Amino acid sequence: METMVIQLVIEIFGFATYNYTIIVMGKFHPPAFIEPFSLFWWQCIIMVILVITIVVRAPLHFKKIDPKTYANFIALFFGINYIVENYYVYSTGYWNLQQNLPAHLCSISYFLCIITLINYRQWLAECLYYWGLAGGIQSLLTPEFTVGMEGYNFYAYFIDHGGMLLVITYMIVHLKFVPRPKSWLWVLGYTQLVAIGVAIVNYTVGANYMYLSAKPEVSNPLVIGEWPYYILVLELVVFIHFWILYLPFAKKNKQALKAPLSS
């Protein structure tokens, strides 16, 4: 009797696991790449720059555009894009916890884009500025399509990463965004907290979000060494990136070093 019960439990567990794998844990898609500085890469980058320029400058040339409505429309477009992107991956059978949770820093920044456009908060805008610029630029310089380039995945990649640069430019031009003194250090601290949370997610689902579990497969000169040493190098790279990104505003903030950092 005991043996029969154990066998029944095994069969039930096996059936449940099999169905869970089918429904929630889709097929794993190998990443795809675009060779940096190739003709196709340049075509993609030029198109991204062109779209950003048109979208950001439109309110400057068409005075009837209401800035708030315009920002909400961009946020709505980003939200629809996220839904369509995930539905497309799911419909092709490739949606899985290891590749499609919004746990990369760029994915988190993408949600900050939507929040910032709808309800601007200075400290969130600062997180978006440092995370979005550092992550967005690197992702466009060395594109790695984690779920492949087929169909909508190709367009979604550039909407996601180019969109971050678009919103950051929009913040600076239309919302008069200026990062506060020492904000780059605070965001660096927030990054460590996010990394700890993402590391827990990685351990739980067996993923590699924020590339904390293994190096990215795309060739990047900033990724040096093997695990875990390349993470220490990336920490230094992030430190330098954030500091450089603050420098254009340092002079403007020279007289505001004691400004409070809370929004």
C-alpha positions, -999 to +999 in steps of 0.1 A: +000+000+000+028+024+010+046+017-023+014+024-043+010+058-025+046+068-032+042+058-069+010+078-071+027+109-056+056+105-081+032+102-110+011+132-099+043+153-093+057+143-126+025+152-144+023+185-126+059+193-134+055+184-170+025+206-174+042+235-156+071+231-180+048+233-210+027+262-198+052+284-178+086+272-188+087+275-226+115+266-249+149+282-243+159+304-273+196+308-280+207+345-283+213+362-316+237+391-323+244+420-346+280+426-354+290+460-340+299+486-366+287+464-395+265+480-422+233+465-407+244+478-372+248+513-386+214+511-403+198+502-370+216+529-350+208+556-375+171+546-375+171+547-337+187+582-336+163+594-363+132+582-344+145+597-311+151+631-328+117+632-344+097+622-313+116+645-289+115+675-312+079+672-323+065+692-294+090+720-302+076+724-337+040+716-332+028+740-304-006+725-302+008+693-288+000+691-250+032+679-233+014+659-207-009+641-232+021+635-254+041+620-225+011+598-216+008+586-252+045+576-253+040+557-220+009+540-234+029+530-265+056+515-243+031+496-223+014+481-254+048+472-268+057+453-236+024+433-238+028+426-275+065+416-270+057+391-243+026+377-261+047+372-292+074+353-273+047+332-255+028+325-288+060+311-303+065+288-273+097+306-260+084+324-230+102+312-199+112+323-165+149+322-173+147+347-202+115+368-200+111+381-165+117+419-163+148+414-141+175+428-164+185+464-154+173+475-189+139+459-183+136+477-149+146+510-166+120+504-193+093+503-166+108+534-150+103+551-184+066+545-182+063+556-146+084+587-152+063+598-182+031+594-163+041+606-128+075+622-127+096+617-095+131+631-093+148+601-076+132+576-101+142+599-130+178+598-117+177+560-115+164+560-151+191+584-162+221+564-150+207+529-155+190+537-188+219+556-204+246+531-192+225+501-201+208+515-232+241+527-249+259+494-241+229+473-254+228+493-287+266+492-291+268+454-286+233+441-294+224+407-278+189+395-286+184+370-257+152+356-273+164+358-309+157+383-337+128+366-354+096+386-360+086+412-334+116+404-312+138+424-335+117+455-333+110+451-296+147+451-288+152+485-303+120+499-289+130+488-255+166+500-255+162+530-279+131+539-259+151+544-228+174+569-245+143+586-260+127+591-226+159+603-210+163+628-238+127+638-234+132+644-197+162+667-203+146+687-231+110+690-219+110+682-182+143+701-175+157+671-157+190+677-139+205+650-117+212+663-082+247+664-066+259+630-055+229+614-072+253+591-091+266+577-058+231+571-045+220+553-077+252+533-074+240+522-040+205+514-053+221+493-080+237+471-054+203+465-037+187+457-071+216+433-079+210+414-046+173+410-054+181+399-089+207+374-077+180+358-055+157+356-086+185+340-106+191+314-079+154+307-076+147+302-113+181+293-126+185+325-147+212+349-156+195+383-152+219+413-150+245+387-161+253+379-125+255+341-130+275+341-162+291+364-187+270+377-216+277+358-248+281+389-269+317+402-272+322+432-250+356+447-241+343+458-208+336+422-197+370+410-184+378+377-167+356+348-156+329+345-130+329+360-104+358+383-112+342+400-142+314+412-119+340+431-099+353+447-131+318+456-141+313+473-107+343+495-115+329+501-150+295+511-136+312+535-111+331+552-139+300+553-162+278+569-135+305+595-127+310+604-164+272+607-169+270+632-140+299+654-153+278+673-179+256+686-149+284+690-123+290+727-131+253+735-129+251+718-095+283+733-081+263+757-060+238+730-048+261+705-032+240+705+000+207+700-018+185+673-002+183+640-022+148+631-012+120+640-036 
